[in-house]
Amino acid sequence: MCLAVPMKIMAINGTMATMEVSGITKEASLMMLPEAKVGDYVLIHAGFAIQKVDEDEAQETLRLLAEMVSMEPGPPNQAVGLLPYSQD
């Protein structure tokens, strides 16, 4: 299954952007979304920003992804890596 994760653009350098979610930063390409700007929330898939989303939609998506991860048996899935979760 492939997922696109919403992230906030923190900085742009040419066609590359620094993105942040849950305190984790990643680099992603803006080649497919050149109109994106700092402060925008975008969906990231395979290292590319593919769609702009509003902040409420981004937060709701992250909440739902975190809920799905919390339902998995055993320790949190480190492959997800970008999702906030509680280890309680």
C-alpha positions in Angstrom: 0.0 0.0 0.0 1.3 3.5 -0.9 0.5 6.5 1.3 1.0 10.2 0.8 1.9 11.9 4.0 1.0 15.6 4.7 3.9 17.8 5.6 4.4 21.5 6.1 6.9 23.3 3.8 9.5 25.0 6.1 12.0 26.2 3.4 12.5 26.2 -0.4 15.8 26.0 -2.3 15.2 25.8 -6.0 12.9 22.8 -6.7 13.7 21.2 -3.3 11.9 21.9 -0.1 12.5 21.1 3.6 9.3 19.6 5.0 8.3 19.0 8.6 5.8 16.9 10.5 5.8 15.8 14.1 9.2 17.4 14.6 10.8 15.4 11.8 12.2 17.1 8.7 12.7 15.6 5.3 13.7 16.9 1.9 11.2 16.6 -1.0 11.0 17.8 -4.6 8.6 20.5 -5.7 9.0 19.7 -9.4 5.4 18.5 -9.6 4.0 21.4 -7.5 6.0 24.5 -8.4 3.3 26.8 -7.0 3.8 25.6 -3.5 5.3 28.1 -1.0 6.7 28.1 2.5 3.9 27.5 5.1 1.9 25.3 2.7 0.8 21.8 3.6 1.4 19.3 0.8 1.1 15.6 0.4 4.5 13.9 0.0 4.8 10.6 -1.9 8.0 9.0 -3.0 10.0 12.1 -2.3 7.7 14.5 -4.3 5.1 17.0 -3.3 2.0 15.9 -5.3 -0.9 18.0 -4.0 -1.5 21.1 -1.7 -3.9 20.5 1.2 -5.3 22.9 3.8 -4.0 22.7 7.4 -7.2 21.2 8.8 -7.1 18.4 6.2 -3.4 17.7 6.9 -4.0 17.5 10.7 -7.0 15.2 10.3 -5.1 12.9 7.9 -2.2 12.7 10.4 -4.6 12.0 13.2 -6.1 9.1 11.3 -2.7 7.7 10.2 -1.6 7.8 13.9 -4.8 6.0 14.9 -4.2 3.3 12.3 -0.6 2.8 13.6 -1.8 2.6 17.2 -4.0 -0.3 16.2 -1.1 -2.4 15.0 0.0 -5.2 17.4 3.5 -4.9 18.9 5.8 -1.9 19.0 5.1 1.1 16.7 6.0 0.6 13.1 9.3 2.5 12.7 8.9 2.4 8.9 6.0 4.9 9.3 8.5 7.2 11.0 6.6 10.4 10.4 3.6 9.8 12.5 3.1 10.9 16.1 2.3 8.1 18.5 2.2 7.3 22.1 4.2 4.4 23.6 1.9 4.2 26.6 
